[in-house]
């Protein structure tokens, strides 16, 4: 599946995804890993004509925003140490981790992130990136195509879509049915160029 994934720019504007299909994509994306299982991410699904029109100029006129079924604003969230207690509790209740491990991880996350906004931001970007890749693979698995974008105005997007100060918009990902003008998978570098065995 991963070998056939492309970064799509061409989408069929006549085909939409239902809200349930959009929710399914996000459910699959949330199986991505995060530090301490914090799940420090947020997704805004830009799917209505009005919302697409609002986002389009902030994405520098990239037509896939208008033509795709949905464009996700993928955010990582700051203050990861504040979300860890809540996100970890179900793992204790399910018997996956012990109360001792829970308390250790809660304390470790507080020590690592509480007074380090740079590390919080780094973690937010990491978490959103993991989720973004998982979202694109989920779309591929459902017969859809996706196109990630870093070309957008994060300040304008944050304001226009009511993001909190703790939400970091990391990327946009358009998802939908393929149009007719997508390139095939571009050649990849040889493994020997990117792998060092130590």
C-alpha positions in Angstrom: 0.0 0.0 0.0 2.7 2.5 1.0 4.5 2.1 -2.3 1.4 3.2 -4.2 0.8 6.4 -2.2 1.2 9.6 -4.0 1.0 13.2 -2.9 -2.1 14.2 -4.8 -2.8 17.6 -6.3 -5.7 16.5 -8.5 -9.0 15.6 -6.9 -12.5 14.8 -8.2 -14.6 17.8 -7.0 -17.9 16.0 -7.7 -17.3 13.3 -5.0 -17.6 14.1 -1.3 -17.0 12.2 1.9 -19.7 11.8 4.5 -19.2 13.1 8.1 -19.0 9.4 9.2 -16.2 8.7 6.6 -14.3 11.8 7.8 -14.7 10.6 11.4 -13.4 7.1 10.4 -10.3 8.7 8.9 -9.6 10.6 12.1 -10.2 7.5 14.2 -7.6 5.6 12.2 -5.2 8.6 12.4 -5.4 8.6 16.2 -3.7 5.2 16.3 -0.4 7.1 15.6 2.1 7.1 18.5 2.6 9.9 20.9 5.0 10.4 23.9 3.3 9.0 27.0 0.3 8.2 24.9 -0.7 11.9 25.4 -2.5 12.0 22.0 -1.8 15.7 21.9 -3.4 16.6 18.6 -6.4 18.2 17.1 -8.0 18.0 13.6 -10.3 20.6 11.9 -12.1 19.1 8.9 -12.6 21.8 6.3 -15.4 20.3 4.2 -18.1 22.9 3.5 -18.0 25.2 0.5 -17.9 28.2 2.9 -15.0 26.8 4.9 -13.1 25.8 1.8 -13.5 29.3 0.4 -12.2 30.8 3.7 -9.2 28.5 3.8 -8.2 28.8 0.1 -6.4 32.2 0.2 -4.7 31.1 3.5 -3.3 28.1 1.6 -2.0 30.5 -1.1 -4.7 29.4 -3.6 -3.8 25.8 -3.8 -6.8 24.4 -5.7 -6.8 21.0 -3.9 -8.4 22.9 -1.0 -11.4 23.6 -3.1 -11.5 20.4 -5.1 -10.8 17.7 -2.5 -13.6 16.3 -0.3 -12.0 17.6 2.9 -8.8 19.4 3.9 -7.7 18.7 7.5 -5.9 21.3 9.5 -3.6 19.0 11.6 -2.6 20.5 14.9 -0.3 19.4 17.7 -1.1 20.8 21.1 1.1 22.3 23.6 1.1 21.6 27.4 1.4 17.9 26.8 2.0 17.3 30.5 -1.5 18.5 31.3 -3.1 16.0 28.9 -1.1 13.0 30.0 -3.1 12.2 33.2 -6.4 12.1 31.4 -5.1 10.2 28.3 -3.3 7.6 30.3 -6.1 6.8 32.8 -8.0 4.4 30.4 -4.8 2.3 30.1 -4.7 1.9 33.9 -8.4 1.0 34.0 -7.9 -1.5 31.2 -5.0 -3.1 33.1 -2.5 -2.3 30.4 -0.3 -0.2 32.7 0.0 -0.2 36.5 -0.9 2.7 38.8 2.9 2.9 39.6 3.8 3.3 35.9 0.9 5.8 35.5 2.3 8.0 38.3 5.8 7.6 37.0 4.8 8.8 33.5 2.7 11.6 34.7 5.6 12.8 36.8 8.1 12.4 34.0 6.0 14.3 31.5 5.6 17.1 34.0 9.3 17.2 34.6 10.1 17.1 30.9 7.6 19.6 29.5 6.2 21.9 32.2 8.9 24.6 32.1 10.1 23.9 28.5 7.9 25.6 25.9 10.5 24.7 23.1 10.3 21.0 23.9 6.5 21.3 24.2 6.4 22.8 20.7 8.8 20.1 19.3 6.5 17.4 20.8 3.4 19.0 19.3 5.0 19.0 15.9 6.2 15.4 16.2 2.7 14.2 17.3 0.9 16.1 14.6 3.4 14.7 12.0 2.8 11.1 13.1 -0.9 11.6 13.0 -0.7 13.3 9.5 1.2 10.3 8.1 -1.2 7.9 9.7 -4.1 9.9 8.2 -2.6 9.7 4.7 -2.1 6.0 5.0 -5.6 5.5 6.3 -6.9 7.4 3.3 -4.9 5.3 1.0 -6.3 2.1 2.6 -9.8 3.4 2.0 -9.2 4.0 -1.7 -8.7 7.7 -1.4 -5.8 10.0 -2.2 -4.2 12.7 -0.1 -2.0 15.7 -0.5 -0.1 17.3 2.4 0.7 21.0 2.4 3.1 23.1 4.4 2.3 26.1 2.2 -0.2 28.0 4.3 -0.4 31.0 6.7 -0.6 29.4 10.2 -1.4 32.7 11.9 -4.3 33.4 9.6 -5.5 29.8 9.8 -5.4 29.9 13.6 -7.5 33.0 13.7 -10.0 32.0 11.0 -10.7 28.6 12.5 -10.7 29.5 16.1 -7.6 27.6 17.2 -6.5 27.9 20.8 -3.1 29.5 21.6 -1.9 26.0 22.5 -2.9 24.6 19.1 0.0 24.5 16.6 -1.2 24.1 13.0 1.5 21.9 11.6 0.1 20.9 8.1 -2.9 20.8 5.9 -3.9 17.5 4.3 -6.4 17.4 1.5 -8.2 14.1 1.1 -10.7 12.8 -1.5 -11.2 10.8 -4.6 -8.5 11.1 -7.3 -8.7 13.4 -10.2 -7.2 12.7 -13.6 -3.9 14.6 -13.4 -1.9 13.1 -10.5 1.6 12.0 -11.1 2.6 8.5 -10.3 4.9 7.7 -7.4 8.2 9.6 -7.9 11.4 7.6 -7.7 12.9 7.3 -4.2 16.5 7.5 -3.2 18.3 4.2 -3.0 18.4 2.6 0.5 22.2 2.8 0.3 22.0 6.6 0.2 19.9 6.9 3.3 20.8 4.0 5.5 23.8 3.6 7.8 24.1 0.3 9.6 25.9 0.9 12.9 
